[in-house]
Amino acid sequence: IFLGLLLLSLVTWVILIHKTWITYDVKKKSVGFREMVDQYQGNFLSIKYSEDKKENHFFNLYQVLTKQTVDLLNKNRKFALSTKEEDIGETPRSYLSPSDIDIVESHLATTIASQTKVLEKNLYILATVVPLAPFLGLLGTVWGILTSFGQLQAQAGGNTNQLVLGGLSLALATTVIGLVDAIPALIGYNYLKNTIREHQIEMECFSNQILASVEMQYRKVDVL
């Protein structure tokens, strides 16, 4: 039981440190790209980003938006070649229809869900440690008490009090270790879940922002 509690403690701290660093790094890179997008002037689909793109969730969303938008614009331009505008010699412009905007939005939502899933990977271990560690510590305490009383029953002599106190102190140590394991796991799990949830909301806001920019630039105006 002692070894099990020590292993739980090691796993908890490894996951806490690893996940905390990943979420911090992701948020830092994403905020930097968002600031660049806010200051960008010109063709929205031609943004050049030279910094590290790995684990940059906002840049990943921008890449998905760019790829889907360009593909839809090319498809619409291809179909526009057979319109009456082309017949009279005018160069057709391609636009995004409301259904095209919905397609792009669905791809962005899927990307957000997949990136959130990656951030939440292995968090269930922390949620498992929270109730498991105290119960494992309690099991060690009960087991230690039963062992102490069993030895007390089989032992006769003047050292019985010392034997019981030594056994009880050792048995209660497992409960303490279990609580020491569970408390950081609980705090870390709640912190990471809240941080990831906030980052997910930021990704949704950024997704709506870039989608609105593309829609303003490429959606055809309805003329009554």
VENNORWO-V94860 format. One line per field, one symbol per residue. burial: I if it has 16 or more other C-alpha atoms within 10 Angstrom, else O. A space follows every 50 residues. Layout:
# VENNORWO-V94860
burial->???
This chain:
# VENNORWO-V94860
burial->OOOOIOOIIOIIIOIIOOIIOOIOOIIOIIOOIIOOIOOOOOOOIOOOOO OOOOIIIIIIIIOIIIOIIOOIIOOIIOOIIOOOOOOOOOOIOIIIIOOI IOOIIOOIIOIIOOIIOOIIOOIOOIIOIIIIIIIIIIIIIIOIIOIIIO OIOOOOOOOIOOOIOOIIOIIIIIIIIIIIIIIIIIOIIOOIOOIIOOII OIIIOIIOOIIOOIIOOIIOOOOO
